Amino acid sequence: MPETHVEPKDRSAARSLLRLWPYVKPVRSRLSVAAAVAIVASCLSLVIPLVLKWIVDGPVAHRDPGGVWLGALYLLLLGIAEALLFGLRRWLVARPLAGVEASMRADLYRHLQRLPVAFHDRWPSGQLLSRGTTDLMLLRMFLAFPLTFLLVNATTILVGFIILLVQQWTLGLVLLVPVVPLVILCSVFETKFAVVARQAQDQVGDLTTVVEESVLGIRIIKGFGRNRSQALAFRGLSQRLRGTELDKARLLAGIWAFITTIPELAIGAALVLGTIQVADGDLSAGTLVAFLSTALALRWPVESIGFLLAMSQESATATERFFEVMDVEEERETAAESSPASSQHADGGMVFEGVEFRYPDAEPESVPVLTRIDLRIRPGETMALVGATGSGKTTLTTLVPRLHDATAGRITLDGTDITTLRREQLRELVSVAFEEPTLFSASVGENVLMGADGAGEDELRRALSIAQADFVHDLPEGIHTQVGEQGLSLSGGQRQRLALARAVVGQPRFLVLDDPLSALDVHTEALVEAALRRVLESTTAIVVAHRPSTVMLADRVALLSEGRISAVGTHQELLRSNAEYAWLMSGAADAPEFLSTDGMPAMDVPAEKGSTR
């Protein structure tokens, strides 16, 4: 199971969370008001002990029942006011924070669409899904609760200790003793919890990947009887996540135990000392009651520190994971791409000049996948690309729409270097259909019309006719039928025909087809080829082919061998003069003598006249 775990940067939780400011800034006023309301509500709880002091030293000491009832009324009004203010705080933050989460999710989705294909080749989809769902939910919860209450509780503790010191400074100093050990414990906890929080969130991403792959690959799992092995793999990842979550729970339980026990011991010591002072007449009973009530009111703000720190660390980790994706550089637009495309030159068509390519994560000294590709496809010509498995055919086709950028050399369309075109403009000129057809959870018509902006029903019906995809009219709702996730409700041949219809619906000037008929039966293939010939007459195309029937669509054929163009000619010319090509087209099991045991050329093959090497 592939895993993508990026090492966390050496950054404090506060510095990580500060990166959220651009998203929080638009709603800062409302969040500030909510925090102020929460501070007022929390500080109201500290007024209650002062009312108790007044009741004990006043009405109770003077045996005044009316004063006791008045004090009770004050306490009731304070409680109601506190509840209403906390309710107001929640109302103030709910809508803006939902907007912050939606904005971050939209930015992440938009950014993912603009990242190079090489990024998506490396990153498991489950890791990206967890960043766009679980992590953003954690951030919304952090902004709604821990962020506010770290401030609220700090303010409450500060105000509370001022009240304690004013009431009886000697007892207040007793309660200040635990501050130093608590600060040290919280610092150690924060460091350790950050590590396991990161592990847990990465493991959630791994688990999401397994679930997604199991759902999408359910036919393979059932077909090969791999239910047990997949269940064991899932159980293994679940056990790892369970262990990490238990580590988090142990850390949280430990810090909570210390945070609860140490202040309780201090309050007990203050109670004993205060009782002695009351007995000696140095302290009034009302002051002792108010002091202890204030100390007890501070229990929750102090005890919640561990919980709030844990949520803050998880949120800091979620922020790091979010920005790990957002910090990846998008597909770069060169300076030339901002200028209008140059006009069509005499050297038109699709031309490859000294093109080389190696994948971004390949070692610098490694052999390129494609080496010195020189090939010209004349305007209106169809070129078939033939080669053994692994020779680089599909890689070459991905360079035309710039799904990958060539490492060296250049590709021109009608004389214009493709790197001088904006990607949107380039992909309007070039249409693609890959061997593995990908459909989306949308209607048949919506899937096909993705191939051209502004295309209407006439263009849709024409494209379906060319691809021999008229079967869609027999579906329950015709072209409005939902094909389901990945189009798995359709057969492989049906999906491939819809992908081909999507490629031709916009009548593109340049067409790139990667073995688009491999899943069709021979009869349907013949019908599609007959209709496709008419389309190819008005476009410049490159077609990856493995079968003679597909090659016959082309005007000429280029033979790709070990990442190089080794021969160019017509189908008949190459059959007569090139043993490797003849072997590939024959489908024979035995390789000719010039091929090595792995099926690749063991020595140079003479190039056909007019070919480029």
KAMOWO-V818280 format. One line per field, one symbol per residue. ss: DSSP state (H for helix, E for strand, L for the rest). phi: phi as a letter, one per 20 degrees, with the letter a starting at -180 (. if undefined). burial: 1 if it has 24 or more other C-alpha atoms within 12 Angstrom, else 0. A space follows every 50 residues. Layout:
ss->???
phi->???
burial->???
This chain:
ss->LLLLLLLLLLLLHHHHHHHHHHHHHHHHHHHHHHHHHHHHHHHHHHHHHH HHHHHHHHHHLLLLHHHHHHHHHHHHHHHHHHHHHHHHHHHHHHHHHHHH HHHHHHHHHHHHHHLLHHHHHHLLHHHHHHHHLHHHHHHHHHHHHHHHHH HHHHHHHHHHHHHHHHHLHHHHHHHHLLHHHHHHHHHHHHHHHHHHHHHH HHHHHHHHHHHHHHHHLHHHHHHLLLHHHHHHHHHHHHHHHHHHHHHHHH HHHHHHHHHHHHHHHHHHHHHHHHHHHHHLLLLLHHHHHHHHHHHHHHHH HHHHHHHHHHHHHHHHHHHHHHHHHHLLLLLLLLHHHHLLLLLLLLLLLE EEEEEEELLLLLLLLLLLLEEEEEEEELLLLEEEEEELLLLLHHHHHHHH LLLLLLLEEEEEELLEEHHHLLHHHHHHHEEEELLLLLLLLLEHHHHHHL LLLLLLHHHHHHHHHHLLLHHHHHLLLHHHLELLHHHLLLLHHHHHHHHH HHHHLLLLLEEEEELLLLLLLHHHHHHHHHHHHHHHLLLEEEEELLLHHH HLLLLEEEEEELLEEEEEELHHHHHHHLHHHHHHHHLLLLLLLLELLLLL ELLLLLLLLLLLL
phi->.fccdeffffbffffffffeggeegfdffffffffffffffffffefgff fffffffdgffeldfffffffffgffffffffffffffgfffegffffff fffffffffffffdffggfffeeffffffffecgffffffffffcggfef fffffffffffffffffafffffffegfgfffffffffggfffgffffgf ffffffffffffffffdffffffdmegfffffffffffffffffffffff fffffffffefffffffffffffffffffenebffffffffffffffeff gfffgffffffffffffffgffffffefffgfdffffeegffffefeemd cdclfcbcfgeffgeffffcclecbcdfgmeddedcrfgneoffgfffff emfcegfbmbccdlndgffedfgffffefddcbefefdddfbfgffffff fbfnfdffffffffffeldfgffefgcmfeffengmmffdffffffffff fffdfelffccccdlfdfeeffffgfffffffgffffdbecccfcccgff fffefccdedclmceeacrfgfffgfdcffffffffmffeffffeffend gebfdgffgnedd
burial->00011001000010011011001100100111011111111111111111 11111111000000000100100110010011001100110110011101 10011001001101111110001111111111111111111111111111 11111111111111001100110111010001001100111111111111 11111111111001000000000000000100010010001001100100 11001111110111011011101110000000111111111111111111 11111111111111111111111111000000000000001000000111 11111111100000000111111111111111111111001111111111 11111110111111111111111001111111111111110011111111 11000000111111111111110000001001100111010111111111 11111111111111111111000110011011101110111111111111 11111111111111111111101110011111111000001100000011 1000101100111
